[in-house]
Amino acid sequence: MRRIILTILTFIFCLSWAEVKVEKVLETTNIKEYNQWVKKNKGKYPELMPVYVNARQVEKMKDGTYKYIISYYDEEGKKRRAEEINGYVFVKVSPYYNAVGIFVSDTNTPYVARPKAIIKNQYGEIICDTQHVYLAFVTPYLYFTIPSDVEGSPAIPTVKVFNAKNKLWISTLEDCWLLNERDIAYSYNFNFLVVSIEINSFFNAQHLILLDQDGREKWRKTFIDNPEKLGGINVGIAPDGSKVSVIKDEKIYIYDSSGVLQKEYPLPSLDFVQCGISNLGKFLFIVSRSYIIKYDNENNLELWRKEIREGTPIKVVLSKDSNYGLIQFHPNVVYLIKENGDILKQWNLETEIHHPTAPGGKKTTVIHPVQARLEFHNNIALIIHELNGEIFIKIWRLRE
């Protein structure tokens, strides 16, 4: 009996010190290879989405017009069809690669008179045609449109929510417009979506808005900027949607899913932070340009702080069990971390050499941050992004 107890204790001790292995599963720019892997592993990872749409700018003319090729794929990665778009156009593909926005203008100065937006689904069918808007893809099936200036007139501060599944305008968010797609966080399975939206350009204030999976507003909070502090709020939502975290003016606010304030406590001064919150809101991960910090929300305690020297954090995503995190730093660096702050893997999304199928393996200079999609699916981490018309995919398995 004593020997059995000793064996069990030894096993528990060894398990607690188990090393995490990060194994490459797939790194590719080949849509067919990725889609077939997704189909083959659908039973293990049902939330993984194939790539259905891709677009490439193939030519810029001397008169200021552009030529794009938009390609549509099936679940096997076979190209369904391709279309050529010419003119004063700008093409924007959803980060979920299941829709595309085509912005059309009559002149080569679209920033004076905003173009109309045509939204097509994964089959190339027009599902929405609207005028003078910015377009933001916020989940695979919810899109925001924000009125833009028309011939110098001020835009109306209103955000409209479009549901692509039903091809319907679902709701209108009054008195606000979207800052950018980095001010969005969503729960696992997209059941809840939290956004930070500027009220308008004349008032230093922002709304925190929680929407359900259909795009309907559940509640909102308004924050007024302190002129002596850095503007903006940083939001996070637990994978289970139970808690929402807000960092504003060196304070942390924790709300439950119904909008009731659960916690409020000070945060030491940190510049340019992003945050992620665990299931049930027990832990908060805060990332700045200098540190990764883990807080115990129940006791308002800092558990650990790891020094880090990267650019401004752009995005923090936690796994469903909160044992792992993916962090994107400006401009294009992604870290995979363990819940104790250990860095398990690091990628530079600008460097094509990380993708063995990339032509020439050359380094590509990118001025703007890559709009990468960072996700966890059970025991794998997914990083997928577009760079100069090429889609780059990384899948890594986590083993303990």
C-alpha positions as CSV (number, residue, x, y, z in Angstrom):
1,M,0.0,0.0,0.0
2,R,2.8,2.3,0.9
3,R,4.5,1.6,-2.4
4,I,1.3,2.4,-4.3
5,I,0.9,5.7,-2.5
6,L,4.6,6.6,-3.2
7,T,4.1,5.7,-6.9
8,I,1.0,7.9,-7.1
9,L,2.8,10.9,-5.5
10,T,5.8,10.4,-7.8
11,F,3.4,10.5,-10.8
12,I,1.7,13.6,-9.6
13,F,5.1,15.3,-9.0
14,C,6.3,14.4,-12.4
15,L,3.1,15.5,-14.0
16,S,3.3,18.9,-12.4
17,W,6.7,19.4,-14.0
18,A,5.7,18.1,-17.4
19,E,7.4,19.9,-20.2
20,V,5.1,21.4,-22.9
21,K,6.1,20.3,-26.4
22,V,5.2,22.5,-29.3
23,E,5.1,20.5,-32.5
24,K,4.6,21.8,-36.0
25,V,1.6,20.3,-37.7
26,L,1.3,22.4,-40.8
27,E,2.9,25.5,-42.2
28,T,1.8,26.3,-45.7
29,T,0.6,28.9,-48.2
30,N,-1.3,26.1,-50.1
31,I,-5.0,26.6,-49.7
32,K,-5.8,23.1,-51.0
33,E,-3.4,21.5,-48.5
34,Y,-5.0,23.5,-45.6
35,N,-8.6,22.9,-46.6
36,Q,-8.0,19.2,-46.9
37,W,-6.4,19.1,-43.5
38,V,-9.4,21.0,-42.0
39,K,-11.8,18.5,-43.6
40,K,-9.8,15.5,-42.5
41,N,-9.7,16.8,-38.9
42,K,-13.2,18.2,-38.7
43,G,-14.1,15.7,-35.9
44,K,-11.3,16.9,-33.6
45,Y,-11.6,20.6,-34.5
46,P,-15.2,21.4,-35.6
47,E,-14.8,25.2,-35.4
48,L,-11.9,25.3,-37.9
49,M,-12.9,27.2,-41.1
50,P,-11.6,26.4,-44.6
51,V,-10.3,29.2,-46.8
52,Y,-13.1,30.0,-49.3
53,V,-12.0,33.4,-50.7
54,N,-8.7,35.1,-51.6
55,A,-7.9,38.2,-53.6
56,R,-4.7,39.5,-55.1
57,Q,-3.9,42.9,-56.6
58,V,-2.2,42.0,-59.8
59,E,-1.6,45.4,-61.4
60,K,-1.8,49.2,-60.8
61,M,-2.3,51.3,-63.9
62,K,-0.8,54.7,-64.7
63,D,-4.3,56.3,-64.5
64,G,-4.7,55.2,-60.9
65,T,-6.9,52.2,-61.5
66,Y,-6.3,48.7,-60.2
67,K,-6.7,45.1,-61.3
68,Y,-7.6,42.4,-58.8
69,I,-8.2,38.7,-59.2
70,I,-10.7,37.3,-56.6
71,S,-10.7,33.5,-56.3
72,Y,-13.3,31.3,-54.7
73,Y,-12.6,27.8,-53.3
74,D,-14.6,24.8,-52.1
75,E,-14.0,22.8,-48.9
76,E,-11.5,20.6,-50.7
77,G,-9.4,23.6,-51.7
78,K,-10.4,23.3,-55.4
79,K,-10.9,26.7,-57.1
80,R,-14.6,27.1,-57.9
81,R,-14.2,30.2,-60.0
82,A,-12.1,33.4,-60.3
83,E,-13.2,36.9,-61.4
84,E,-11.2,40.0,-62.5
85,I,-12.1,43.4,-61.0
86,N,-10.9,46.5,-62.7
87,G,-11.2,50.3,-62.0
88,Y,-10.9,52.6,-59.1
89,V,-11.4,49.8,-56.7
90,F,-10.1,48.4,-53.4
91,V,-10.7,44.8,-52.4
92,K,-10.8,43.6,-48.8
93,V,-11.2,40.0,-47.8
94,S,-12.6,38.9,-44.5
95,P,-10.0,37.6,-42.1
96,Y,-12.2,34.4,-42.0
97,Y,-11.8,34.1,-45.8
98,N,-15.5,33.5,-46.4
99,A,-16.5,36.9,-47.8
100,V,-15.0,39.8,-49.7
101,G,-15.8,43.5,-49.8
102,I,-15.3,45.4,-53.1
103,F,-15.1,49.2,-52.8
104,V,-15.9,51.0,-56.0
105,S,-15.3,54.7,-56.9
106,D,-15.7,56.8,-60.0
107,T,-12.5,58.7,-59.3
108,N,-8.9,57.9,-58.1
109,T,-9.5,60.0,-54.9
110,P,-11.8,57.7,-52.9
111,Y,-10.8,59.4,-49.7
112,V,-12.7,62.5,-50.8
113,A,-15.9,60.8,-52.0
114,R,-16.1,57.3,-50.4
115,P,-17.0,54.5,-52.8
116,K,-19.9,52.1,-52.5
117,A,-19.3,48.7,-51.0
118,I,-20.3,45.4,-52.6
119,I,-20.1,42.4,-50.3
120,K,-19.9,38.9,-51.8
121,N,-20.1,35.6,-50.0
122,Q,-17.9,32.5,-50.4
123,Y,-19.7,31.6,-53.7
124,G,-19.2,35.0,-55.2
125,E,-22.9,36.0,-54.8
126,I,-23.7,39.6,-53.9
127,I,-25.3,39.6,-50.5
128,C,-25.1,43.4,-49.8
129,D,-24.7,46.5,-51.9
130,T,-24.5,49.8,-49.9
131,Q,-23.2,53.3,-50.4
132,H,-20.5,55.5,-48.7
133,V,-19.3,53.3,-45.9
134,Y,-16.4,51.8,-44.2
135,L,-16.7,48.0,-43.8
136,A,-15.4,45.9,-40.9
137,F,-15.6,42.1,-40.8
138,V,-16.0,41.4,-37.1
139,T,-17.0,37.7,-37.0
140,P,-17.4,35.2,-39.8
141,Y,-21.0,36.3,-40.3
142,L,-21.3,39.7,-38.7
143,Y,-20.2,42.9,-40.6
144,F,-20.2,46.5,-39.4
145,T,-20.7,49.4,-41.8
146,I,-19.9,52.9,-40.8
147,P,-20.9,56.0,-42.8
148,S,-18.0,57.8,-44.3
149,D,-17.7,61.4,-45.5
150,V,-19.5,62.3,-48.7
151,E,-18.2,65.3,-50.6
152,G,-16.8,66.8,-47.4
153,S,-20.0,66.4,-45.3
154,P,-19.4,65.0,-41.8
155,A,-20.3,61.3,-41.4
156,I,-23.3,60.3,-39.2
157,P,-22.0,58.6,-36.1
158,T,-23.9,55.3,-36.6
159,V,-22.8,51.7,-36.9
160,K,-25.0,49.2,-38.7
161,V,-24.7,45.5,-38.2
162,F,-25.2,43.1,-41.1
163,N,-25.9,39.4,-40.6
164,A,-24.4,37.6,-43.7
165,K,-26.1,34.3,-42.9
166,N,-29.6,35.8,-43.1
167,K,-28.5,38.6,-45.5
168,L,-30.3,41.1,-43.2
169,W,-29.5,44.3,-41.4
170,I,-29.8,43.3,-37.8
171,S,-29.4,46.4,-35.7
172,T,-28.1,49.9,-35.5
173,L,-25.6,51.2,-32.9
174,E,-26.5,54.8,-32.4
175,D,-24.1,57.6,-31.5
176,C,-20.9,55.8,-32.4
177,W,-18.6,54.5,-35.1
178,L,-15.9,51.9,-35.1
179,L,-12.3,52.7,-34.4
180,N,-10.7,49.7,-36.1
181,E,-10.9,45.9,-36.1
182,R,-8.3,45.6,-33.3
183,D,-10.8,47.0,-30.8
184,I,-12.9,43.8,-31.0
185,A,-12.8,40.7,-28.9
186,Y,-15.1,37.7,-29.1
187,S,-15.9,34.7,-27.0
188,Y,-15.4,31.1,-28.0
189,N,-17.8,30.1,-30.8
190,F,-18.6,33.8,-31.3
191,N,-21.5,33.7,-28.8
192,F,-20.6,37.2,-27.6
193,L,-18.8,40.1,-29.1
194,V,-17.3,43.1,-27.3
195,V,-16.3,46.2,-29.1
196,S,-14.7,49.5,-28.2
197,I,-16.3,52.3,-30.3
198,E,-15.5,56.0,-30.4
199,I,-18.6,58.2,-29.8
200,N,-17.4,60.8,-32.4
201,S,-14.3,62.7,-33.3
202,F,-15.2,65.8,-31.3
203,F,-15.7,64.2,-27.9
204,N,-13.0,62.3,-26.0
205,A,-15.3,59.4,-25.1
206,Q,-15.9,55.8,-26.0
207,H,-18.6,53.1,-25.7
208,L,-18.0,49.6,-24.5
209,I,-20.7,47.5,-26.2
210,L,-21.5,43.8,-25.8
211,L,-23.4,42.1,-28.6
212,D,-24.8,38.6,-28.9
213,Q,-24.0,36.2,-31.8
214,D,-26.8,37.7,-33.9
215,G,-25.3,41.2,-33.6
216,R,-27.9,42.6,-31.2
217,E,-26.7,45.0,-28.5
218,K,-27.0,43.6,-24.9
219,W,-25.5,46.5,-23.0
220,R,-23.1,49.4,-23.2
221,K,-20.9,51.4,-20.9
222,T,-19.5,54.9,-21.7
223,F,-16.0,56.0,-20.7
224,I,-14.9,59.7,-20.8
225,D,-11.2,60.2,-21.5
226,N,-9.1,61.9,-18.9
227,P,-7.1,64.5,-20.8
228,E,-4.1,63.9,-18.6
229,K,-4.1,60.1,-19.5
230,L,-3.6,58.2,-22.7
231,G,-6.9,57.9,-24.6
232,G,-8.7,54.7,-25.5
233,I,-9.9,51.6,-23.7
234,N,-8.6,48.1,-24.0
235,V,-11.1,45.2,-23.9
236,G,-11.0,41.5,-23.5
237,I,-13.7,38.8,-23.1
238,A,-13.4,35.4,-21.5
239,P,-13.6,32.4,-23.9
240,D,-16.8,31.3,-22.2
241,G,-18.3,34.9,-22.5
242,S,-18.9,35.1,-18.7
243,K,-16.7,38.2,-18.1
244,V,-15.5,41.3,-19.9
245,S,-12.3,43.1,-18.9
246,V,-11.6,46.8,-19.5
247,I,-8.4,48.7,-18.9
248,K,-8.9,52.5,-18.9
249,D,-6.9,55.3,-17.3
250,E,-4.7,52.9,-15.2
251,K,-7.8,51.1,-13.8
252,I,-9.1,47.6,-14.4
253,Y,-12.9,47.0,-14.7
254,I,-14.4,43.5,-14.7
255,Y,-18.0,43.1,-15.8
256,D,-20.2,40.0,-16.0
257,S,-22.1,39.0,-19.1
258,S,-25.1,41.1,-18.0
259,G,-23.1,44.3,-17.6
260,V,-22.8,44.4,-13.8
261,L,-19.5,45.7,-12.6
262,Q,-17.8,42.9,-10.6
263,K,-14.4,44.4,-9.8
264,E,-12.6,47.7,-10.1
265,Y,-9.0,48.2,-9.0
266,P,-5.9,50.3,-10.0
267,L,-3.3,49.2,-12.5
268,P,0.3,50.5,-12.3
269,S,1.0,52.9,-15.2
270,L,1.7,51.0,-18.4
271,D,1.7,52.4,-21.9
272,F,-0.2,50.8,-24.7
273,V,-1.7,47.7,-23.2
274,Q,-3.9,44.9,-24.4
275,C,-5.6,42.4,-22.2
276,G,-7.2,38.9,-22.1
277,I,-9.3,37.3,-19.4
278,S,-9.7,33.7,-18.4
279,N,-12.9,31.7,-18.1
280,L,-15.1,32.8,-15.2
281,G,-12.8,35.9,-14.9
282,K,-10.4,34.4,-12.4
283,F,-7.2,35.6,-14.1
284,L,-6.3,38.6,-16.3
285,F,-3.4,38.7,-18.7
286,I,-2.0,42.2,-19.4
287,V,0.5,42.8,-22.1
288,S,2.4,46.1,-22.6
289,R,5.5,47.1,-24.6
290,S,7.6,46.1,-21.6
291,Y,5.9,43.3,-19.6
292,I,3.5,40.4,-19.6
293,I,1.6,40.4,-16.3
294,K,-0.8,37.9,-14.8
295,Y,-3.4,39.1,-12.2
296,D,-5.5,37.2,-9.8
297,N,-8.9,39.0,-10.2
298,E,-10.5,37.4,-7.2
299,N,-7.9,38.9,-4.8
300,N,-6.6,41.8,-6.9
301,L,-3.1,40.5,-6.8
302,E,-0.3,40.5,-9.4
303,L,0.9,36.9,-9.6
304,W,3.9,37.4,-11.8
305,R,5.5,39.8,-14.2
306,K,7.8,38.9,-17.1
307,E,9.9,41.5,-18.9
308,I,9.5,41.6,-22.6
309,R,10.9,44.0,-25.2
310,E,8.8,44.0,-28.3
311,G,6.6,46.5,-30.1
312,T,3.1,47.7,-29.0
313,P,0.8,44.8,-28.3
314,I,-2.0,44.5,-30.8
315,K,-4.0,41.4,-29.7
316,V,-4.2,38.9,-26.9
317,V,-6.0,35.6,-27.3
318,L,-6.4,32.9,-24.6
319,S,-7.1,29.2,-25.0
320,K,-10.4,27.9,-23.7
321,D,-8.7,26.5,-20.6
322,S,-6.6,29.6,-20.3
323,N,-3.4,27.5,-20.1
324,Y,-2.0,29.2,-23.2
325,G,-2.0,32.6,-24.9
326,L,-1.2,34.0,-28.3
327,I,0.1,37.6,-28.4
328,Q,0.7,39.8,-31.5
329,F,3.1,42.7,-31.2
330,H,3.4,45.6,-33.6
331,P,4.3,45.2,-36.3
332,N,4.1,41.5,-37.0
333,V,5.6,39.4,-34.2
334,V,3.5,36.6,-32.5
335,Y,4.3,34.9,-29.2
336,L,2.9,31.6,-27.9
337,I,3.1,31.7,-24.1
338,K,2.2,29.3,-21.3
339,E,0.0,30.4,-18.4
340,N,3.2,30.8,-16.2
341,G,4.6,33.3,-18.7
342,D,7.1,31.0,-20.4
343,I,7.5,31.8,-24.1
344,L,7.0,28.5,-26.0
345,K,7.3,29.8,-29.6
346,Q,7.8,33.1,-31.5
347,W,7.0,33.9,-35.1
348,N,7.8,36.9,-37.3
349,L,4.9,37.2,-39.8
350,E,6.9,39.4,-42.1
351,T,9.4,36.7,-42.9
352,E,8.3,34.4,-45.5
353,I,11.1,32.0,-44.8
354,H,8.9,30.6,-41.9
355,H,6.7,29.2,-44.7
356,P,8.6,26.5,-46.6
357,T,6.3,26.8,-49.6
358,A,6.8,30.5,-50.0
359,P,8.5,31.4,-53.3
360,G,12.1,32.1,-52.7
361,G,11.7,32.3,-48.9
362,K,12.4,36.1,-49.1
363,K,11.8,38.6,-46.4
364,T,9.0,41.0,-47.3
365,T,8.9,44.5,-45.8
366,V,5.4,45.4,-44.4
367,I,4.7,48.9,-43.2
368,H,1.4,48.2,-41.6
369,P,0.7,45.4,-39.1
370,V,-0.5,42.1,-40.5
371,Q,-4.2,41.5,-39.6
372,A,-3.5,38.0,-38.3
373,R,-6.2,35.7,-36.9
374,L,-5.0,33.9,-33.7
375,E,-7.1,31.0,-32.5
376,F,-6.9,27.9,-30.2
377,H,-8.8,24.7,-31.1
378,N,-8.5,22.1,-28.4
379,N,-4.8,21.2,-28.4
380,I,-3.7,23.2,-31.5
381,A,-2.8,26.9,-32.1
382,L,-3.7,28.5,-35.4
383,I,-2.2,31.6,-36.9
384,I,-3.5,32.6,-40.3
385,H,-3.0,35.9,-42.2
386,E,-2.7,37.4,-45.6
387,L,0.5,39.1,-46.9
388,N,0.6,40.7,-50.3
389,G,-2.2,38.5,-51.6
390,E,-0.7,35.3,-50.2
391,I,-2.4,33.4,-47.4
392,F,0.0,32.0,-44.7
393,I,-1.1,29.3,-42.3
394,K,0.5,27.9,-39.2
395,I,-0.9,25.1,-37.1
396,W,1.1,23.9,-34.0
397,R,0.1,21.2,-31.6
398,L,0.6,21.6,-27.8
399,R,1.5,18.5,-25.8
400,E,2.2,18.2,-22.1
